[in-house]
C-alpha cells in the first residue's frame, strides 16, 4: 500500500494529467496574468538562474525567461508529465533556448544545494502534502540572499457564492482546498524556514465569461475539475442547473469573476 502522501501526489498528478490538454486554452486566464505579475515582483536580475515549481504550461516560466535574458536560465518542474509536455512544446514553439522542464516532486527537488538565484511557485502551494517540506527544499537549492516568490488564492468572489452552493448540493467528495494556507500561515513558514524580509500583497484580477459554455469548459481545464469529478449527484442535472443559474446572472457584457491572489516574497537568510 502506498503511503498517504504518495497517494495524494498521485491523485494531484491525475487531475492535472486530465486537465493538461485544455489548461490555459479555454476562457480567460488568471494564470498568465499572475504568472507575469509574480515574475516581475521577484525583481529577477539578468543572468539569473530561476526555478519555477509546479510550472504547469509555463505561465511563470516564459516571463521569467524574458527577465533573465540570454545569459540566464530557467528550469520548470511539475509532477504531471502531460503538463510538462505542454510546457516543453511552448518552449520549442517560442524558441526559448535557455529554458528546460522536467517531471519532479517539489518536496524532493533533484538539484544540488545553491543551484538557483530565485525560486517561484504560482497557484500550487495548496496541492503540496507538506508546504514546510517544499519551503525547506526551496531554501536548500537557493543561493545565499536568493529570492522566493509565491502566488496563491486569497479569497473567493462572494458574487459567485451561488456556484459554491450549487456544487455542495451535488455532494462533492473532493475539496480543492485553495484556501488551505492564508498569508499569515505562509509568512510563518517562511520566517521559520530560514527566510527574511517576508512581505505579502493581495491583488484582484477580473475575469469575464461570455456564456455558460465558456465557463463550463474553463472550470474543467484546471484543478477545479477534481471537485466536479467527485460529485456524487447527477452530473447531467448539475450541468443543467449550472447553465440555468448562469443564464439568470449573465448580461450582454458577460459575467465577471474576481480572482483574489496573494503575492508573497522573501529572501534567503
N, C-alpha and C positions, 0 to 999 in steps of 0.2 A: 504493500500500500504506500502511495506517495505521501510525504509529509504535507500538512495542510498548506504551508506556504507554497510548495511546489504545485499543488492542485490549484491554488488561487492564481498563480502565474500562468498556468496552462489555460485557465478559463479566460484570463485577460487576453492572452495571445489569440485565443479562438475568436473572441469578439472582434478584435481588430483585423484578424485574418479575413473575417466575413465582411468587414467594412472597407477593406483596402481598395476594392475596385471603384467605389464611388466616393471615397473620402476626399473632401475638398473639391468635388466636382459637381455637386448639386446644391443649388441655393446659395445664399450669401455665406461668406466665411469669416468667422471671427478669429480663426487660427492664423490666417495670413496677416490680419491687422495686428494682433498681439504678438505674433512672431517677429514682425518688423519692429514693433514697439520695444520688445524685450532686448533684441539685438542692439538697438540704438541706445537704450537706457544703460546697458552694461559698459558703455564707453570703451569699446574694444579698439586698441591701437593697431595700426597697420603692422603686418608682420607677425601677429599673434597666432598662437595655436589654441583652437577652440574646440570644446567637446559639447555636442548637442545631445542630451539624454532624452530618450523617447522621441526621436526625431520625426516619426511619422513619415509624411511625404516631403518634408524639408521646409516647412513654413518658417522655421528659425534658421535652419542651415543656410538657405540661399542668401538672406540678407547678411548673415554673419560672414559668408564668403566675400561678399561685396566690401565689407568693412576691413577684413584682414588683408585684402589685396593679394597680388601675385606672390609676395614673399611669405604670406601666412598659409595656414592650413586649417581646415575644419573637418572634424570627424563626427558622424552621426551614428548613434546606436539605437536599436529598437528590438523589442522582444518578438515582434511579428515579422516573419520572413516576407509575406506579401507586401507589407508596408515598406520594408527595406527595398524590395524590388521596384516599387513605385518611385521611391526616393532615388534609387540608382538610375532609373530611366530619366528622371528630372535632371540629374547631374549630367548625364550624357547629352540630353537634348539642349541644355544651356551651355555646354562646353566648360563646365566648372572643373578645371584640371587640378585644382588644389583642394578638392573635397572628396571624401570617401565615406561609405556607410557599411555597417556590418551588424549582424544579429548578435546581441549581447544582453546580459542581465545587468540592470543598473545597480543591483545590490552586490555584484561581484564583477567590477569593471576589469576588462582584460588589458589594462595598461599599467606600466610601471609608475612608481612614485614620481611626482614632479613632472608630469608629461604635458600639462596644459596651463595656459595663462588665464583661461576663462572656461567656466562650465555653465551651460544654460539648460533650462528644462521648462517646457511650456505645456500647461494643462495635462499633467500626468502624475503629480505627487499623490493624488488620491488613489492611484492604482497600485502603489507600492505596498507590499505587506509590512515593510518597516522603513518609514521615512528616515529615521535616525541612522539606519544602516546605509541608506543611499547617500545621505549627507556626509557620513564618515568616509565613504568611498570617494565622493567628490573632493573632500578635503585632502585625501591621500594623493590623488592624481594632480591636484593643483600645485603650482609652484608658489613659492613664498610671495605674499601680497597678491595672489591671484584672486580673481573675482568670480562670484557665483551669482546667477540671476534666475529667479523662479517666477513663473506666472501661473496663477491658479484661480479657481472660482471664488468669488467674494460676495455671493448673494444671488437671489433669484428675482426676476421681474414679476412683481406681485400682480401685474395685469394679466399674467398667464397662470394664475392660481387655478383657474378652471381646468387647465390641461393636467396639472398635477392631481387634481381631484378626480378627473376622468380616468387617469392611469390607475389610481388607487382603487377605483370602483371595480376594475377588472383583475384585481388581485395579483400584482406582480410579486414574484418570489425573490427577485434581484433588486438591489438598490445601488445605483451608480455611485452614490456617496461623494459627489463632487464637493460637498462642503465638509468633508471629513476633517480637514485641517483649516482652522481660522488663521489669520495673520499672526495673532499672538502665539499660537502653537508653533507656527513655522519659525518665528523670530526666536522663541525659546530654544528650539532645537539647534538653530544656527549659532546662537550665543553659547550654548553648551557644547557645541561641536567644533570649537576652535576657530570661530569667525568673529569679526569685529565690524564696527560701523554698519550695523544692520538697520535697514530702513525699508519702509513699505509705503507705496502709493496705490490707492484704489481708484480705478478708472472705469468708465462705462463706454460701451460701443453699441450703437444701434444697428440691428439687422432689420430688414423688411422682407416679408414673404408676400409674394403676389397672389398666391392662391393655395388651397389646401393640398393640392398635388405636389407643389414645390416643398411645402413643409413636410409632407409625408416622406418624400424621397430624402430630404435633408436629415430628418431625425434617424433614419436607418443608415445614414452614411458615416456615422461616428459612434462613439461609445454608448450613446443613449439607446442604441439598438439592443443592448444587453437587457434593459428593463422591458422593452417590448417583446423580446423573445421569451421572457419569463412570465408573461401574462397567463393566468390560469383560466380567465374567462374567454369568451369567443373573440377571436381576433377579427373576424369579419364584422361583428357587431361593434367592436371597439372602433374600427376604422370608420364605419358608417356614422357613429355618433360623433367621432372627432371631426369629420367633414361637415356635419350639420352644425356643430358648435363653432367651428372656424368660420363658416358662412355667415353666422349671426354677427360676427365681430369685424370681419374684413370690410374695408372700404375701397373706393376706386383707387386709393393710393396704397393699397396693400394693408398688411397687419404688422406693426412694428414689434420688435422683441429686443429688450435691453439686456446686454451681456455685461455683468459686473465682474471685473477681474482685479486681483491684487498683484502688483509687481514688487517683489522683494529682492533687494540686492545686499550683498555683504562681501567682505574682504577677508581672505585667509590671514590669520594671525602669524 
